[in-house]
């Protein structure tokens, strides 16, 4: 029997073990999901809403245990893990609040003797593959809307955070979900690829790397016509305009780069600052980044935890070393480290003298690294921000709303922020362009990919 073993990124001890599903178990899960989807589809939306809200309440009741599991599996400071439980509940409740209106039939203008409607029919079985960096948030974006839309869900969480899949399945089961409606499944990449290609699956939702997205998309396309939602990486840019509130920009951009040790698809990964503010901005970022405290993520004072994946500190180190060799200057950090001889950490890192051609300005870092470049105009900042294969978010720091509106129209990203970053409003679609993915989650648009339109053309 194959086994999944997850280490604690701080202690490096085993955090969790789980057996990996074999072919027979996967077949049983798919058959159960298929049967549950057929039985659940006629359930009124208001009853689906009640089920999901009850499940969310059960997860909130278990918030402390869930947060501790997140910290043990991927190293997020416990305080931040507790906040993720709250963020999950907020998103779920918002989607539940708009479900009836979003899933209601569209009634077309009347014609004598005819009734015409567009209904939203459930797809059937949704195969959801969330990411480990925000293990509740990347899961809730699909699990709850999928159930609200009348689907069954097989949840194959990241092998870094398998317990989070179990928490969702347990909560929905305890809230009264029919058997097979939401199942947590642990399997290796090969088996996951087989599930993606299986005809019993009607939709695939993947959150992860660009490379992983290509593999998932190829596996689905090789087998049949099925839609795939992809939420992939980012190399998100911030532009600090000449009229920005400097103090607020420094505070929020540093947090956007360093929160969750930079392990966020929408983290600030490159900053373009108008030359008139450049020196003061760099000074402010340096002072603030020096205050970060690395250490045991279970301790309240720790505000930066370890790097989750064993291979990743070396990746970040190599990216920074290449930048230094090409002329970049490290003002702070720049190295892998441990705290009291424990854990796999990376120092908060501030880089200047960076060039647009460097990997650190082009390839997703996924770590607490902030490279800063000076620009002479809005136009230069937009051109540099758009010079990327990725397009998830970008932020504009200005006191001029008209400037923000003008630049937002020119930025090739899924979300444009003004005077904020690294955040998400569930009333707005979460979507990317270019290699940052395809499709949308959350908002009323988040239901479109989890249902299919059905035309009702009645002659009365």
C-alpha positions in Angstrom: 0.0 0.0 0.0 1.4 3.4 -1.0 1.3 6.1 1.7 1.4 9.9 1.7 3.7 11.3 4.3 3.7 15.0 5.0 6.4 16.7 7.1 6.0 19.7 9.4 8.0 22.5 7.8 9.2 23.8 11.2 9.9 20.7 13.2 10.6 18.5 10.1 8.8 15.7 11.9 6.0 13.7 10.3 2.8 15.8 10.5 0.4 13.4 8.8 0.2 10.0 7.1 -2.5 8.9 4.8 -2.9 5.8 2.6 -3.1 6.6 -1.1 -6.2 5.3 -2.9 -5.8 2.4 -5.3 -7.8 1.9 -8.5 -10.6 0.0 -6.9 -11.2 2.7 -4.3 -11.1 5.4 -7.0 -13.8 3.6 -9.0 -16.0 3.3 -5.9 -15.6 7.0 -5.2 -16.5 8.0 -8.8 -19.5 5.7 -8.9 -20.7 7.0 -5.6 -20.2 10.6 -6.7 -22.1 9.9 -9.9 -25.0 8.4 -8.1 -25.1 11.2 -5.5 -25.0 13.9 -8.3 -28.1 12.3 -10.0 -30.0 12.1 -6.7 -29.0 15.6 -5.5 -29.6 17.6 -8.7 -33.4 18.0 -8.1 -32.8 19.4 -4.6 -34.2 22.9 -4.3 -31.5 25.6 -4.1 -32.7 26.8 -0.7 -32.1 23.3 0.7 -28.6 23.3 -0.9 -28.0 26.6 0.8 -29.1 25.3 4.2 -26.8 22.3 3.8 -23.7 24.5 2.9 -24.4 27.0 5.7 -24.7 24.1 8.2 -21.4 22.7 7.0 -19.6 26.1 7.3 -20.9 26.4 10.9 -19.4 22.9 11.7 -16.1 24.0 10.3 -16.2 27.1 12.5 -16.9 25.0 15.5 -13.7 23.1 14.7 -11.7 26.2 13.8 -8.9 25.7 16.3 -8.2 22.1 15.2 -8.4 23.0 11.5 -6.0 25.9 12.0 -3.6 23.8 13.9 -3.6 21.2 11.1 -2.9 23.9 8.5 0.1 25.2 10.5 1.5 21.7 11.0 1.2 20.8 7.3 2.4 23.9 5.6 3.8 26.2 8.3 1.4 29.2 8.2 1.6 31.0 11.5 -1.3 29.9 13.7 -2.8 33.3 13.9 -3.0 33.5 10.1 -4.4 30.0 9.9 -7.2 31.0 12.2 -7.9 33.9 9.9 -8.1 31.6 7.0 -11.0 29.7 8.7 -12.8 33.0 9.0 -12.0 33.9 5.3 -13.3 30.6 4.2 -16.6 31.1 6.1 -17.0 34.6 4.6 -16.6 33.4 1.0 -18.9 30.4 1.6 -21.7 32.5 3.1 -21.5 35.1 0.4 -21.8 32.5 -2.3 -24.8 31.0 -0.4 -26.4 34.4 -0.2 -26.4 34.9 -4.0 -27.1 31.3 -5.0 -30.8 31.5 -5.5 -30.6 34.6 -7.6 -27.6 33.4 -9.6 -29.1 30.0 -10.3 -32.6 31.2 -11.1 -34.0 30.7 -14.6 -33.6 33.6 -17.0 -37.1 34.4 -18.3 -37.1 35.9 -21.8 -39.6 38.5 -23.0 -43.0 36.9 -23.6 -44.2 35.9 -27.1 -47.8 35.0 -27.6 -48.2 31.2 -27.3 -44.6 30.6 -26.1 -42.7 30.4 -22.9 -38.9 30.7 -23.1 -36.4 30.3 -20.3 -32.7 29.6 -19.8 -32.2 27.2 -16.9 -28.9 26.5 -15.2 -28.5 22.7 -14.9 -25.9 21.0 -12.6 -22.9 19.5 -14.4 -22.7 16.3 -12.3 -19.4 15.4 -10.8 -16.8 18.1 -10.1 -13.2 17.0 -9.5 -11.5 19.7 -7.4 -7.7 19.9 -6.9 -7.0 22.8 -4.5 -3.6 24.2 -3.5 -1.7 24.0 -0.2 -0.8 27.7 0.3 -4.3 28.7 1.2 -5.8 25.2 1.7 -9.2 26.3 2.8 -9.6 29.3 0.5 -8.5 27.5 -2.7 -10.9 24.7 -1.8 -14.0 26.7 -0.8 -13.9 28.7 -4.0 -15.1 25.5 -5.8 -16.5 23.1 -3.2 -19.3 25.3 -1.8 -20.4 26.8 -5.1 -20.4 23.4 -6.8 -22.7 22.0 -4.1 -24.9 25.1 -4.2 -25.2 24.5 -8.0 -26.3 20.9 -7.4 -23.2 19.0 -8.1 -21.2 16.2 -6.3 -17.6 16.9 -5.6 -14.5 14.7 -5.3 -11.9 16.8 -3.5 -8.3 15.7 -4.1 -6.4 18.2 -1.9 -2.7 19.0 -2.4 -0.4 16.3 -1.0 1.0 19.1 1.2 -2.4 19.7 2.9 -4.5 16.5 2.7 -6.4 17.0 6.0 -8.1 20.1 4.6 -9.9 18.0 2.1 -11.1 15.7 4.9 -12.3 18.7 6.9 -14.6 19.8 4.1 -16.0 16.3 3.5 -16.5 15.7 7.2 -18.3 19.0 7.7 -20.7 18.4 4.8 -21.4 14.8 5.9 -22.1 15.9 9.4 -24.4 18.7 8.1 -26.5 16.0 6.4 -25.1 15.7 2.9 -26.1 12.5 1.1 -23.4 9.7 0.9 -21.0 10.3 -1.9 -21.9 14.0 -2.4 -18.6 15.4 -1.2 -15.6 13.0 -0.8 -12.0 13.6 0.1 -9.6 11.4 -1.9 -5.9 11.0 -1.4 -4.0 9.8 -4.5 -0.8 10.3 -6.4 -0.3 12.5 -9.5 -0.7 9.5 -11.9 -4.0 8.5 -10.3 -5.2 12.1 -10.3 -4.5 12.3 -14.0 -6.6 9.2 -14.6 -9.5 10.8 -12.7 -9.2 14.0 -14.7 -9.6 11.9 -17.9 -12.4 9.7 -16.5 -15.8 10.1 -18.3 -17.5 10.1 -14.9 -16.1 13.5 -14.2 -17.9 16.5 -15.7 -15.7 19.4 -14.6 -12.1 19.8 -13.4 -11.0 22.7 -11.2 -7.3 23.0 -10.5 -5.4 25.6 -8.4 -1.6 25.4 -8.6 1.4 26.0 -10.8 1.4 26.8 -14.5 3.2 23.5 -15.2 0.6 21.6 -13.2 -2.1 23.4 -15.1 -0.7 22.3 -18.4 -0.7 18.7 -17.3 -4.3 18.8 -16.0 -5.5 20.5 -19.1 -3.8 18.1 -21.4 -5.1 15.1 -19.5 -8.7 16.3 -19.8 -8.4 17.3 -23.4 -6.9 13.9 -24.4 -9.9 12.0 -23.2 -13.0 14.0 -24.0 -14.6 17.5 -24.2 -14.8 18.7 -20.6 -14.3 22.2 -19.2 -11.3 22.8 -16.9 -11.0 25.8 -14.6 -7.4 26.8 -13.9 -6.2 29.2 -11.2 -2.5 29.3 -11.7 0.5 31.4 -10.8 1.2 35.2 -10.7 4.1 37.6 -10.9 2.0 40.4 -9.6 3.2 44.0 -10.1 2.6 47.0 -7.9 3.0 50.6 -9.2 3.6 53.4 -6.8 2.7 56.6 -8.6 4.2 60.0 -7.8 1.1 61.0 -5.8 0.8 57.8 -3.7 0.3 57.9 0.0 3.8 56.6 0.7 3.3 55.3 4.2 0.2 53.3 3.3 1.9 52.0 0.1 4.9 50.8 2.0 2.9 49.1 4.7 0.6 47.3 2.4 3.0 46.3 -0.3 5.5 44.8 2.2 2.6 42.9 3.7 1.5 41.8 0.2 5.0 40.5 -0.5 5.7 38.8 2.9 2.3 37.5 4.2 2.3 33.7 4.3 6.0 33.9 3.6 5.2 35.2 0.1 3.5 31.9 -0.8 0.6 33.4 -2.5 -0.4 33.4 -6.2 -1.4 37.1 -5.8 1.6 38.2 -3.7 3.3 41.3 -4.7 6.4 40.0 -6.6 7.7 43.1 -8.3 7.3 46.8 -7.6 7.7 49.8 -9.9 8.1 53.1 -8.1 8.1 56.6 -9.5 11.6 58.0 -9.3 10.5 60.9 -7.1 9.5 58.5 -4.4 12.0 55.7 -5.0 14.6 56.3 -2.3 12.0 57.0 0.4 10.0 53.9 -0.6 13.1 51.6 -0.5 14.1 53.1 3.0 10.6 52.5 4.3 10.4 48.9 3.0 13.8 48.1 4.4 12.8 49.3 7.9 9.5 47.4 7.9 11.0 44.2 6.6 13.6 44.2 9.3 10.7 43.8 11.9 9.6 40.4 10.7 10.0 37.6 13.2 10.7 34.2 11.9 10.2 31.2 14.2 7.8 28.6 15.5 4.5 29.2 13.7 2.6 28.0 16.8 3.9 31.0 18.8 1.9 34.2 18.7 4.9 36.5 18.1 5.9 34.7 14.9 4.7 36.6 11.8 6.6 34.7 9.2 6.6 30.9 9.1 8.8 28.4 7.2 8.6 27.6 3.5 6.2 24.7 3.0 7.8 22.7 0.2 11.2 21.0 0.9 12.6 21.9 -2.5 11.5 25.5 -2.6 14.2 27.4 -0.5 16.8 26.2 -3.0 14.7 27.5 -5.9 14.4 30.9 -4.3 18.1 31.0 -3.4 19.0 30.2 -7.0 16.8 32.9 -8.4 18.3 35.5 -6.1 21.9 34.3 -6.8 21.3 34.7 -10.5 19.9 38.2 -9.9 23.0 39.2 -7.9 25.3 37.8 -10.6 23.4 40.0 -13.1 23.9 43.2 -11.0 21.1 43.2 -8.5 21.9 44.3 -4.9 20.5 42.7 -1.8 19.6 45.2 0.9 18.2 42.6 3.3 18.0 38.9 3.5 18.7 36.8 0.4 19.5 33.5 2.1 18.0 30.2 3.3 18.0 29.9 7.0 16.9 28.1 10.1 15.7 29.4 13.5 17.4 27.9 16.5 18.5 25.1 14.2 15.0 24.2 13.1 12.8 24.5 10.0 13.3 25.5 6.4 13.0 29.3 6.3 13.9 32.0 3.8 14.9 35.5 5.0 12.6 38.4 4.1 14.6 39.8 1.1 14.7 43.3 -0.4 16.3 43.7 -3.8 17.3 46.8 -5.8 19.2 47.4 -9.0 16.9 44.9 -10.7 16.5 44.5 -14.4 13.3 43.5 -16.2 15.1 40.6 -17.8 16.1 38.9 -14.5 14.2 35.8 -13.4 13.3 37.5 -10.2 11.3 40.0 -12.2 9.7 37.4 -14.6 9.4 34.0 -12.9 7.1 33.4 -10.0 9.2 33.3 -6.8 6.6 32.2 -4.3 8.7 33.5 -1.4 9.2 36.6 0.8 11.2 38.5 -1.9 10.5 42.1 -2.9 12.4 43.4 -5.9 12.0 47.2 -6.5 12.7 49.2 -9.7 12.4 52.9 -10.4 10.3 54.2 -13.3 9.8 57.6 -14.9 6.2 57.5 -15.9 2.8 55.8 -15.7 3.4 54.5 -19.2 6.7 52.9 -18.4 5.2 51.2 -15.3 2.3 49.8 -17.3 4.6 48.5 -20.1 6.8 46.8 -17.5 3.8 45.3 -15.6 2.4 43.9 -18.8 5.7 42.4 -19.9 4.9 39.0 -18.4 3.5 35.7 -19.3 1.3 35.9 -16.2 -1.7 38.1 -15.5 -3.4 37.5 -12.2 -3.5 40.9 -10.3 -1.8 44.3 -10.3 -2.1 47.2 -7.9 -1.9 50.9 -8.5 -1.0 53.2 -5.6 -2.3 56.7 -6.2 -4.6 59.3 -4.8 -6.1 60.0 -8.2 -9.0 57.8 -9.1 -9.0 58.9 -12.7 -5.3 57.7 -13.0 -6.3 54.4 -11.6 -9.2 54.0 -14.0 -7.0 54.9 -17.0 -4.2 52.5 -16.0 -6.6 49.7 -15.1 -7.9 49.6 -18.6 -4.4 49.1 -19.9 -3.3 46.4 -17.5 -3.5 42.8 -18.8 -4.6 41.1 -15.5 -7.7 39.6 -14.0 -7.9 42.0 -11.1 -6.7 45.6 -10.7 -6.5 47.1 -7.2 -6.2 50.7 -6.2 -4.5 51.3 -2.9 -4.7 47.7 -1.8 -3.2 44.3 -2.9 -3.2 40.6 -2.1 -6.8 40.5 -1.2 -10.1 39.1 -2.6 -13.7 40.2 -2.5 -16.1 37.2 -3.1 -18.5 39.5 -4.9 -16.0 39.9 -7.7 -14.8 37.1 -10.0 -11.4 35.6 -9.3 -9.8 35.1 -12.7 -6.5 35.3 -14.5 -5.4 36.0 -18.1 -2.4 34.6 -20.1 -0.7 31.8 -18.1 -2.4 32.7 -14.9 -5.3 30.6 -15.9 -8.8 30.4 -17.4 -12.3 30.6 -16.0 -13.6 32.3 -12.9 -14.5 31.4 -9.4 -16.6 33.3 -6.9 -19.1 36.1 -7.6 -22.2 35.3 -9.6 -19.9 34.3 -12.5 -18.5 31.5 -10.4 -21.7 29.5 -10.9 -21.4 29.7 -14.7 -18.6 27.1 -15.0 -20.3 24.8 -12.5 -23.6 24.6 -14.4 -24.6 24.3 -18.1 -27.3 26.3 -19.8 -30.5 24.5 -20.7 -32.9 26.2 -23.1 -36.6 25.7 -22.4 -38.6 26.5 -25.5 -42.3 25.7 -24.8 -45.2 26.2 -27.2 -48.2 26.6 -25.0 
